[in-house]
Amino acid sequence: MAKLTTKCCSSTSTCEKTSDFKFYAPQAKKVELGGDFNNWKADKNPLKKDAAGNWKTSLKLKSGRYQYRYLVDGIWQNAQEPVECVPNAFGSWNCVIEVAK
C-alpha cells in the first residue's frame, strides 16, 4: 500500500511528500522497495517488519510519477492493494504512485 502525506510545501522550498509503503508478508525474511526513485536499487530502501507481519517504510518524494515494486525474499512482487500498473520490459508489471504538486 502506498499512501501520501504532505510534509512541507512553501513558495521558497521544494515540495516533498512522505509516501508510506506497506507489504503484508509475515513469513518473509526480507522485503525491500525498488523503483524509479532509487534507480531500482531495492537494497537502498529496506522495509521494517512489525509484529503483525506488515513490512513498512516511508520515503520523501518530490512531485512526479514513479514506478515501483517490492522485492520479497529476492522475488519481485507488486502491491497487494489495487493500484495503477504499467507493463515493464521484463514482461511483468510495475506499480505506479503519483505524487501531486
C-alpha positions, 0 to 999 in steps of 0.5 A, a space after each residue: 500500500 502506498 499512501 501520501 502525506 504532505 510534509 512541507 510545501 512553501 513558495 521558497 522550498 521544494 515540495 516533498 511528500 512522505 509516501 508510506 509503503 506497506 507489504 503484508 508478508 509475515 513469513 518473509 525474511 526480507 522485503 525491500 522497495 525498488 523503483 524509479 526513485 532509487 534507480 531500482 536499487 531495492 537494497 537502498 530502501 529496506 522495509 521494517 517488519 512489525 509484529 503483525 507481519 506488515 513490512 513498512 517504510 516511508 520515503 520523501 518524494 518530490 512531485 512526479 510519477 514513479 514506478 515501483 515494486 517490492 522485492 520479497 525474499 529476492 522475488 519481485 512482487 507488486 502491491 497487494 492493494 489495487 493500484 495503477 500498473 504499467 507493463 515493464 520490459 521484463 514482461 511483468 508489471 510495475 506499480 505506479 504512485 503519483 505524487 501531486 504538486 
